[in-house]
Amino acid sequence: MKVGTKLKIQIEGSKAKLESELMGIEDNQFLLIKMPPIYTVINASKFMYKGKTIFVRYQTKGSVFGFQTHIIAFDSDTEKTISVAYPNEIENYDLRKNRRIDCYLPVNVIVEDHVVHGGIINISEEGCLIVIDPAESESSKDLLKINDDINMSFQLPGVGEDLYVTAIQKNLVMSMEGIRIGIQFVDMDLKVQAKLHNFIAKAVI
């Protein structure tokens, strides 16, 4: 962690994740961070005071790290900074360990010459869970088979193009509510990998 690192701050007792930045480091003593926008937190004075526990997350070199600390001092009127205790331990949140993010992303599943529409309801860097649109469930059920390869395209927020992946169907559940397909990615372009990694990292922190 170095000066200028972008941080996400969560104050104990509040659900808000606030934007901040590392302003300075005194080894084994304290960290100096930029005052986050506490005006967005209801009853901010109830949460922000000396000794209060806060949780910090940040991303560097493709990995997400986090630690718990507490406020030593702050001056919102003049300094616009907060001093927090130097962390005893920093945890590495390895995004490769199948970290699944709940979401809803439009997806097209391509089987032979057929395109089946649906949505991704959770996703990781290893695979995803797809729900097929109920209107298409009946016509597509014979096309979908466990262990068969499929091609798929999906969209990510802020990315203006469809992303294409080759995958394998690992499990398949058919019910009155529709079809759910557990997908494992088997071939993904490096640019697609990077975009997916960034999406998951931002969701984690």
C-alpha positions in Angstrom: 0.0 0.0 0.0 1.4 3.4 -1.0 0.4 7.1 -0.8 -2.4 7.8 -3.3 -4.0 4.4 -3.1 -7.8 4.6 -3.5 -9.7 3.2 -0.5 -13.2 2.1 0.3 -14.1 2.9 4.0 -17.0 1.4 5.9 -17.7 2.7 9.4 -18.8 0.1 12.0 -22.6 0.4 12.3 -23.1 1.9 8.9 -23.7 0.1 5.6 -22.3 2.9 3.4 -19.0 2.3 1.6 -17.3 5.6 1.3 -14.6 6.7 -1.1 -11.2 7.8 0.4 -7.5 7.9 -0.4 -4.3 7.2 1.5 -2.5 10.5 2.2 0.4 9.3 4.4 2.0 6.4 6.3 3.9 6.4 9.6 5.3 2.8 9.8 3.8 0.8 12.6 2.1 3.8 14.0 -0.7 5.3 11.9 -2.2 5.9 8.5 -3.4 9.3 7.3 -6.5 9.0 5.0 -8.6 11.6 3.2 -11.8 12.5 5.0 -14.5 10.4 3.2 -17.8 12.1 2.2 -19.5 11.5 5.6 -22.2 13.9 4.7 -23.7 11.0 2.7 -24.1 9.0 6.0 -27.2 9.7 8.0 -26.3 10.8 11.6 -22.6 10.9 10.6 -21.5 12.2 14.0 -23.0 9.1 15.6 -20.5 6.9 13.6 -17.4 9.1 13.3 -15.5 9.6 16.5 -12.1 8.8 18.2 -11.8 5.0 18.8 -14.5 4.1 16.3 -13.8 0.9 14.3 -13.6 1.2 10.6 -13.1 -1.3 7.8 -10.8 -0.5 4.8 -10.6 -2.1 1.4 -8.3 -1.4 -1.5 -7.1 -2.9 -4.7 -3.6 -3.2 -6.0 -1.9 -5.3 -8.6 -5.1 -7.1 -9.4 -5.9 -8.2 -5.8 -8.2 -6.8 -3.2 -6.9 -6.3 0.4 -8.6 -5.3 3.5 -8.1 -4.6 7.2 -9.9 -3.4 10.3 -8.6 -0.4 12.3 -9.9 2.4 14.5 -9.9 6.2 14.4 -7.1 7.9 16.4 -8.0 11.5 15.5 -9.7 13.6 12.8 -10.5 17.2 12.1 -13.2 17.6 9.5 -13.1 21.5 9.6 -9.4 22.1 8.9 -7.3 19.0 8.1 -9.9 17.1 6.1 -8.0 14.0 7.1 -8.4 11.1 9.5 -5.6 9.3 11.4 -6.2 5.6 11.9 -4.2 3.0 13.7 -1.6 1.1 11.7 -3.2 -2.3 10.9 -2.0 -5.4 12.7 -3.0 -7.6 9.8 -3.9 -7.0 6.2 -6.1 -9.7 4.6 -5.8 -10.7 0.9 -9.2 -11.4 -0.7 -8.2 -13.7 -3.5 -10.6 -13.1 -6.3 -9.6 -16.4 -7.9 -11.2 -18.5 -5.2 -14.5 -18.6 -7.0 -15.8 -15.4 -5.4 -19.4 -15.1 -6.7 -21.1 -11.7 -7.1 -24.9 -11.4 -7.2 -26.0 -9.4 -10.2 -28.3 -9.4 -13.2 -26.5 -9.2 -16.5 -28.2 -9.8 -19.9 -26.8 -12.9 -21.6 -27.2 -14.8 -24.9 -26.6 -18.5 -24.9 -25.6 -19.8 -28.3 -26.3 -23.5 -28.9 -25.7 -24.7 -32.5 -27.7 -22.2 -34.6 -30.0 -21.2 -31.8 -29.7 -18.1 -29.5 -31.4 -18.4 -26.1 -31.9 -15.2 -24.0 -31.6 -14.9 -20.3 -29.8 -13.3 -17.4 -26.7 -14.0 -15.3 -27.7 -13.9 -11.6 -24.3 -14.5 -10.1 -20.8 -14.6 -11.6 -17.2 -15.3 -10.7 -14.0 -15.5 -12.6 -14.6 -19.2 -13.0 -18.2 -19.3 -14.1 -21.7 -18.1 -13.6 -25.4 -19.1 -13.0 -27.8 -18.3 -15.8 -31.6 -18.1 -15.7 -33.3 -18.6 -19.1 -36.2 -16.3 -19.9 -39.4 -18.3 -19.0 -40.9 -17.5 -22.5 -38.0 -19.4 -24.1 -37.6 -22.3 -21.6 -39.9 -24.7 -23.4 -38.4 -24.3 -26.8 -34.8 -24.4 -25.5 -34.9 -27.3 -23.0 -33.9 -29.9 -25.6 -30.9 -27.9 -26.7 -29.3 -27.6 -23.2 -27.4 -30.6 -21.9 -24.9 -31.1 -19.1 -21.3 -31.2 -20.1 -22.0 -29.8 -23.6 -20.0 -26.8 -24.7 -21.8 -23.5 -25.4 -20.9 -20.1 -26.6 -22.3 -17.1 -24.8 -22.2 -13.3 -24.9 -23.0 -11.0 -22.0 -22.8 -7.4 -21.0 -21.1 -5.6 -18.0 -22.0 -2.2 -16.6 -19.9 0.5 -18.2 -18.7 -1.7 -21.1 -20.2 -0.8 -24.4 -19.7 -4.0 -26.2 -20.8 -7.7 -25.8 -18.2 -10.0 -24.3 -17.9 -13.5 -25.7 -16.9 -16.6 -23.9 -16.8 -20.4 -24.5 -18.2 -22.4 -21.6 -19.4 -25.8 -20.5 -22.7 -26.6 -18.8 -21.9 -28.1 -15.4 -25.5 -28.4 -14.0 -29.0 -27.9 -15.3 -32.2 -27.4 -13.3 -35.6 -27.3 -15.0 -38.7 -26.4 -13.1 -42.0 -24.6 -13.6 -40.2 -21.3 -13.0 -37.8 -21.9 -15.9 -34.3 -23.2 -16.5 -31.1 -22.5 -14.5 -27.7 -23.4 -15.9 -24.5 -23.6 -13.9 -21.7 -22.5 -16.3 -17.9 -23.0 -16.1 -15.8 -20.8 -18.4 -13.3 -22.7 -20.5 -12.0 -20.2 -23.0 -12.0 -16.5 -22.4 -10.1 -13.7 -24.2 -7.5 -11.9 -22.0 -9.3 -8.6 -22.6 -12.6 -10.2 -21.5 -10.8 -11.6 -18.4 -9.6 -8.2 -17.5 -13.0 -6.6 -17.8 -14.6 -9.3 -15.7 -11.9 -9.2 -13.1 -12.3 -5.4 -12.7 -16.1 -5.8 -12.4 -15.8 -8.4 -9.6 -13.1 -6.4 -7.8 -15.2 -3.3 -7.7 -18.1 -5.3 -6.4 -16.0 -6.9 -3.7 -14.6 -3.6 -2.4 
